[in-house]
Amino acid sequence: MTAHLAEDTSTCVALFAADQFVSVRLDSHAMGLSLIAVPGTADVLRSLAVAAIEAADQLDHLAASTEVTA
């Protein structure tokens, strides 16, 4: 699955305590993506968060490089 993030992409975390899962949702005009996590998968979400921060840092670096050469 591929989902292209846009500047208008929103995020939402919802706890479903009765069913014992958490939903992490990304929404924009072009796509919607939900990740469902159950107890025991917290480390997977933490790894995803670390990867997202690393990707954001790379995007910042690309933006800074583009500004310098423009």
Summary of the structure (lengths in Angstrom):
residues: 70
radius of gyration: 15.4
end to end distance: 33.7
largest distance: 53.5
contacts: 134
relative contact order: 0.13
helix: 40%
strand: 29%
